[in-house]
């Protein structure tokens, strides 16, 4: 069985672009080179397209896929960077791949993704203290390859892929009321992008539109409910992991690692990963970056976790 069309298109373009960029080594300054990537404890299972979020210094990884068939997983695990160890937790209520996750007020929310029934709408909340999953109000529309972030006590679900096309929808979930509303849509339809909360705003980074892999950055101001253009990346990225570290945004995709520095208003390059992967997740915890899972350029799902200190 072949992977779903959305994954196949994204992977094929990712491999082609990686090959094109591979011969153009970017300059990495001495400070970056002095803090290379090393391996942390791997996951117990190969996984890509995981829904993952950080809560209280720990990384929660839900679902994902493995194998050429794109087999969906209900695996749910927690990584403790300080102990450098993984703990297996209560399984997801159903297997799901290419979902999104965000953490808020002691809960990890897993939303949308591809399920056995198709492109999903379900929202599951995992209560860390009670070790239990509860199903909450479903998304207004199905999504996969979207993004989710927590901001201002709410969960924002952005863009994604629906019935073979990108979408520009932005849905906002209020956990207290268990209701969804809509915010201003993305400037243009997009999926397979990275999203972070940076200085009180949401940054949408890179992604894919049709056959085009994007360099663009869009910034959402929740007070004005308005989007504006952000600092364009030197290189295009999709299926990337992104994380905020102080005044910087770190973005990782295969052999491309780009860092935005708010002080200079410019992007620079970081050192290449040890294992180049797309469909991964990136986090910043206690002074270090962590990249989790993903699919290698040889199209093999990975259990690798890499880390590097941020100077």
C-alpha positions as CSV (number, residue, x, y, z in Angstrom):
1,X,0.0,0.0,0.0
2,X,1.3,3.5,-0.8
3,X,1.3,6.4,1.6
4,X,-1.5,8.9,1.3
5,X,-1.2,11.3,-1.6
6,X,-0.5,14.3,0.6
7,X,2.5,12.6,2.2
8,X,3.8,11.3,-1.1
9,X,3.8,14.7,-2.7
10,X,5.4,16.4,0.3
11,X,8.1,13.7,0.6
12,X,9.0,13.7,-3.0
13,X,9.4,17.5,-3.2
14,X,11.4,17.5,0.1
15,X,13.9,14.9,-1.2
16,X,14.3,16.8,-4.5
17,X,14.9,20.1,-2.8
18,X,17.3,18.6,-0.2
19,X,19.4,17.2,-3.1
20,X,19.4,20.6,-4.8
21,X,20.5,22.4,-1.6
22,X,22.9,19.8,-0.5
23,X,25.7,21.2,-2.7
24,X,25.3,24.7,-1.3
25,X,26.9,24.6,2.1
26,X,25.9,27.6,4.2
27,X,28.3,29.4,6.4
28,X,28.0,28.5,10.1
29,X,29.7,30.8,12.5
30,X,32.3,29.6,15.0
31,X,29.9,29.9,18.0
32,X,27.3,27.7,16.3
33,X,29.9,25.2,15.2
34,X,31.1,25.0,18.8
35,X,27.7,23.6,19.8
36,X,27.0,20.7,17.4
37,X,24.2,18.2,17.6
38,X,24.5,15.0,19.7
39,X,22.1,12.1,20.3
40,X,19.7,11.9,23.2
41,X,17.7,8.8,24.2
42,X,15.8,7.6,21.2
43,X,12.1,6.8,21.1
44,X,11.2,3.1,21.5
45,X,9.6,3.1,18.0
46,X,10.3,4.6,14.7
47,X,7.8,7.5,14.1
48,X,7.1,10.4,11.9
49,X,4.3,13.0,11.6
50,X,3.9,13.0,15.4
51,X,1.6,15.4,17.3
52,X,3.9,16.7,20.0
53,X,3.9,19.4,22.6
54,X,6.1,20.6,25.6
55,X,4.5,20.9,29.0
56,X,6.4,21.8,32.2
57,X,9.8,20.9,30.7
58,X,8.7,17.5,29.3
59,X,7.9,16.6,25.7
60,X,4.8,14.6,24.9
61,X,4.7,12.7,21.6
62,X,1.3,11.3,20.4
63,X,0.5,9.1,17.4
64,X,2.3,9.4,14.1
65,X,3.0,6.9,11.4
66,X,5.5,4.2,10.5
67,X,6.2,2.2,7.4
68,X,5.6,2.6,3.7
69,X,1.9,1.9,4.3
70,X,1.7,5.0,6.5
71,X,0.4,2.9,9.4
72,X,-1.2,5.1,12.0
73,X,-0.1,4.8,15.6
74,X,-1.9,5.3,19.0
75,X,1.4,5.4,20.9
76,X,1.7,8.2,23.5
77,X,5.0,8.8,25.3
78,X,6.7,11.5,27.4
79,X,10.4,12.5,27.2
80,X,12.1,13.9,30.2
81,X,15.2,15.8,29.0
82,X,16.8,16.1,32.4
83,X,16.7,12.3,33.0
84,X,17.2,11.6,29.2
85,X,14.5,9.0,29.3
86,X,11.1,8.1,27.7
87,X,8.0,6.9,29.6
88,X,5.1,5.2,27.9
89,X,1.7,6.6,28.9
90,X,-1.9,5.7,28.3
91,X,-2.6,5.2,24.5
92,X,-4.5,7.7,22.4
93,X,-8.2,6.8,22.0
94,X,-7.5,6.0,18.3
95,X,-4.5,5.8,16.0
96,X,-3.8,9.1,14.2
97,X,-1.1,10.6,12.0
98,X,-0.3,14.1,10.9
99,X,-2.3,15.6,13.8
100,X,-1.2,18.6,15.8
101,X,-0.7,19.1,19.5
102,X,-0.5,22.0,22.0
103,X,-0.2,22.1,25.8
104,X,-2.2,24.3,28.2
105,X,-3.0,24.3,31.9
106,X,-1.8,20.8,32.7
107,X,-3.3,19.2,29.6
108,X,-2.0,18.1,26.2
109,X,-4.4,18.6,23.3
110,X,-4.2,16.5,20.2
111,X,-6.4,17.7,17.3
112,X,-7.3,16.6,13.8
113,X,-5.0,14.4,11.7
114,X,-5.6,11.3,9.5
115,X,-7.6,8.5,11.1
116,X,-9.1,5.3,9.8
117,X,-12.2,7.3,8.9
118,X,-10.2,9.8,6.9
119,X,-9.1,13.4,7.6
120,X,-10.1,13.8,11.3
121,X,-11.9,16.4,13.3
122,X,-11.5,15.0,16.8
123,X,-10.0,16.8,19.7
124,X,-8.6,14.8,22.6
125,X,-7.3,16.3,25.9
126,X,-4.9,14.4,28.0
127,X,-5.0,15.3,31.7
128,X,-1.4,14.8,33.0
129,X,-2.4,14.6,36.7
130,X,-5.2,12.1,36.1
131,X,-3.5,10.1,33.3
132,X,-6.7,10.1,31.2
133,X,-7.9,11.2,27.8
134,X,-11.2,13.0,27.3
135,X,-12.8,13.8,24.0
136,X,-13.8,17.5,23.6
137,X,-15.7,19.5,21.0
138,X,-14.6,18.5,17.5
139,X,-12.9,20.9,15.0
140,X,-15.3,22.8,12.8
141,X,-13.7,21.0,9.8
142,X,-11.2,18.1,9.2
143,X,-7.5,18.8,9.0
144,X,-4.1,17.1,8.6
145,X,-0.6,18.6,8.3
146,X,-1.8,21.6,10.2
147,X,-0.3,23.3,13.3
148,X,-1.6,24.1,16.8
149,X,-0.3,26.5,19.4
150,X,-1.4,27.8,22.8
151,X,-1.8,31.5,23.3
152,X,-3.8,33.6,25.8
153,X,-5.5,30.6,27.3
154,X,-6.7,29.3,24.0
155,X,-5.6,26.8,21.3
156,X,-5.1,28.1,17.8
157,X,-5.4,25.5,15.0
158,X,-3.9,26.9,11.7
159,X,-4.1,25.9,8.1
160,X,-3.6,22.3,7.0
161,X,-4.6,19.9,4.2
162,X,-8.2,19.0,3.4
163,X,-9.4,16.8,0.5
164,X,-6.2,17.4,-1.5
165,X,-5.9,21.1,-1.0
166,X,-4.4,23.5,1.4
167,X,-6.6,25.7,3.6
168,X,-6.3,29.1,5.2
169,X,-8.7,28.6,8.1
170,X,-7.7,29.5,11.7
171,X,-9.9,27.9,14.4
172,X,-9.7,29.0,18.0
173,X,-10.6,26.6,20.9
174,X,-11.7,27.9,24.3
175,X,-11.1,25.0,26.8
176,X,-13.2,26.6,29.5
177,X,-16.3,26.9,27.3
178,X,-15.4,23.8,25.1
179,X,-16.3,25.8,22.0
180,X,-14.6,26.8,18.7
181,X,-14.6,30.2,17.0
182,X,-12.7,31.5,14.0
183,X,-9.9,34.1,13.7
184,X,-8.6,35.9,10.7
185,X,-7.5,33.4,8.1
186,X,-4.0,32.9,7.0
187,X,-2.8,35.3,4.3
188,X,-2.8,32.4,1.9
189,X,-3.6,28.7,2.1
190,X,-0.7,26.7,3.6
191,X,0.2,23.3,5.1
192,X,3.2,21.4,6.4
193,X,4.6,24.6,8.0
194,X,6.0,25.4,11.4
195,X,4.2,27.6,14.0
196,X,5.5,29.1,17.2
197,X,4.3,31.8,19.7
198,X,7.0,34.5,19.7
199,X,6.7,37.7,21.7
200,X,2.9,37.3,22.1
201,X,2.2,36.7,18.5
202,X,1.9,33.6,16.3
203,X,4.6,33.0,13.6
204,X,3.8,30.7,10.7
205,X,7.0,29.6,9.0
206,X,7.6,28.1,5.6
207,X,5.2,25.3,4.4
208,X,3.8,24.2,1.1
209,X,1.4,25.5,-1.4
210,X,0.7,23.2,-4.4
211,X,4.2,22.2,-5.6
212,X,5.9,25.2,-4.1
213,X,7.9,24.9,-0.9
214,X,7.8,28.3,0.9
215,X,10.3,30.8,2.3
216,X,7.5,33.1,3.6
217,X,6.8,34.0,7.2
218,X,3.4,35.3,8.4
219,X,2.8,36.9,11.9
220,X,-0.6,37.0,13.6
221,X,-1.4,39.7,16.2
222,X,-4.2,38.3,18.4
223,X,-5.1,41.8,19.7
224,X,-5.8,43.1,16.3
225,X,-6.9,39.8,14.8
226,X,-4.6,40.6,11.8
227,X,-1.8,39.0,9.9
228,X,1.3,40.7,8.5
229,X,4.4,39.6,6.6
230,X,7.4,38.5,8.6
231,X,11.1,38.2,7.7
232,X,11.4,35.9,4.7
233,X,13.8,32.9,5.2
234,X,16.9,32.6,3.0
235,X,15.9,29.0,2.1
236,X,12.5,27.4,1.7
237,X,11.3,24.8,4.3
238,X,8.4,22.4,4.8
239,X,7.5,19.6,7.2
240,X,9.8,21.4,9.6
241,X,10.2,21.7,13.4
242,X,10.3,25.1,15.0
243,X,11.0,26.3,18.6
244,X,11.6,29.6,20.4
245,X,14.7,30.0,22.4
246,X,14.9,33.4,24.1
247,X,15.0,36.0,21.4
248,X,15.5,33.5,18.6
249,X,13.4,31.1,16.5
250,X,15.1,27.9,15.5
251,X,13.8,26.0,12.5
252,X,15.0,22.5,11.4
253,X,14.2,20.6,8.2
254,X,16.5,17.9,6.8
255,X,19.9,19.5,6.1
256,X,18.5,23.0,6.5
257,X,18.7,24.7,10.0
258,X,17.8,28.4,10.0
259,X,17.8,30.7,13.1
260,X,16.0,34.0,13.3
261,X,17.6,36.5,15.7
262,X,15.1,39.2,16.8
263,X,18.0,41.5,17.9
264,X,19.4,41.7,14.4
265,X,16.2,41.0,12.5
266,X,18.1,38.5,10.4
267,X,18.3,34.8,9.7
268,X,21.5,32.8,10.0
269,X,22.4,29.1,9.6
270,X,23.1,26.5,12.3
271,X,25.0,23.2,12.2
272,X,23.5,20.3,10.2
273,X,21.7,17.6,12.0
274,X,23.3,14.2,12.5
275,X,20.3,12.5,10.8
276,X,18.5,14.6,8.3
277,X,14.7,14.3,8.7
278,X,11.4,15.9,7.7
279,X,8.1,15.6,9.5
280,X,9.9,16.1,12.8
281,X,9.2,18.2,15.9
282,X,11.6,20.7,17.6
283,X,11.5,21.9,21.2
284,X,13.6,24.1,23.5
285,X,13.9,23.0,27.1
286,X,16.4,24.2,29.8
287,X,18.9,25.7,27.4
288,X,18.9,23.0,24.8
289,X,17.1,22.2,21.5
290,X,15.6,18.8,20.9
291,X,14.4,17.3,17.6
292,X,12.1,14.3,17.8
293,X,11.3,11.6,15.2
294,X,10.6,12.3,11.6
295,X,11.3,10.6,8.3
296,X,14.8,10.5,6.8
297,X,15.8,11.4,3.3
298,X,15.9,7.7,2.6
299,X,12.2,7.7,3.4
300,X,12.6,5.7,6.6
301,X,10.7,6.7,9.7
302,X,13.1,7.5,12.6
303,X,13.2,7.1,16.3
304,X,16.1,9.5,16.7
305,X,16.2,12.4,19.2
306,X,19.0,14.9,18.7
307,X,20.0,17.8,21.0
308,X,22.3,20.8,21.0
309,X,22.9,23.5,23.5
310,X,21.8,27.0,22.5
311,X,24.5,29.5,23.4
